[in-house]
């Protein structure tokens, strides 16, 4: 079987993302990707450096997509409104793209400049929203960690069916983000 015309790295990443979202990230293998694309597994090595290389490309793509969603939702906003918009965009992304979202969770491996760049871009977006709180550089980083933990915890519990009560999840998320913001308002630039 010859390689399919038009096969390129971007096509591979999009197909792998579909597998991840539909079946889970662990189901993203070179064999599964080759089957989906109708090619032989060895032909994939012309575009990716094995499974690890494919997963790194997926993580970069996932961070790009998450950044795009959060940036679009918060364009022109700052402070409380920006955090609410970003928080809802983050959880919505995790809902719609569960496998791809999972690729965004790990800290980038050293030496992967594309992954480091995308992680920094996302971090900068959140820090920009936090600037009006005057938390100081270290305080902003702690707040980013807290915000990410809060959003990931909510997204993970929802994804695993952890919210069984008949309450609107978006209302719960809004209230949770509001509680986080209330905590930020109580912090000062010198707080540790």
Residue pairs with C-beta under 8 A, 6 or more apart in sequence:
1 38
1 39
1 40
3 39
3 40
3 43
3 46
4 37
4 38
4 39
7 37
7 39
7 43
7 47
8 47
9 47
9 48
9 57
11 37
12 33
12 37
12 44
12 47
12 48
12 54
12 57
13 54
13 57
13 58
13 61
14 61
15 33
15 36
15 37
16 28
16 33
16 54
16 57
16 58
17 58
17 61
17 62
17 97
17 99
17 100
18 36
19 27
19 28
19 32
19 33
19 36
19 99
20 27
20 28
20 58
20 98
20 99
20 100
20 102
20 103
21 97
21 98
21 99
21 100
22 99
23 32
23 99
24 98
24 99
24 102
25 55
25 58
25 99
25 102
25 103
28 51
28 54
28 55
28 58
28 99
29 51
30 41
30 44
30 48
30 50
30 51
30 54
31 41
33 44
33 54
34 40
34 41
34 43
34 44
44 54
48 54
48 57
55 103
56 109
56 112
56 114
56 115
58 100
58 103
59 103
59 104
59 106
59 108
59 115
59 118
60 114
60 115
60 118
61 100
61 103
62 97
62 100
62 101
62 102
62 103
62 104
63 104
63 115
63 118
63 119
63 121
63 122
64 118
65 93
65 97
65 100
66 90
66 93
66 101
66 104
66 122
67 118
67 121
67 122
67 125
69 89
69 90
69 92
69 93
70 85
70 86
70 89
70 90
70 93
70 122
70 125
70 126
71 125
72 89
73 85
73 86
73 88
73 89
74 81
74 82
74 85
74 86
74 89
74 125
74 129
77 85
77 129
78 128
78 129
78 131
78 132
79 129
79 132
79 133
80 181
82 128
82 129
83 129
83 130
83 147
83 177
83 180
83 181
84 174
84 177
84 178
84 181
86 125
86 126
86 129
87 147
87 150
87 151
87 173
87 177
88 170
88 173
88 174
88 177
90 151
90 155
91 151
91 154
91 155
91 158
91 173
93 101
94 101
94 151
94 152
94 155
94 156
94 158
94 159
95 155
95 158
95 159
98 159
101 155
105 152
107 119
108 115
108 116
108 118
108 119
109 115
110 116
123 144
126 144
126 147
126 148
127 140
127 141
127 144
130 140
130 143
130 144
130 184
131 140
133 140
133 143
133 184
133 185
133 187
134 189
135 142
135 143
135 184
135 187
135 188
135 189
135 191
136 189
136 190
138 192
139 187
139 189
139 191
143 184
143 187
146 180
146 183
147 180
150 176
150 177
150 180
154 172
154 173
154 176
156 162
157 163
158 169
163 169
163 172
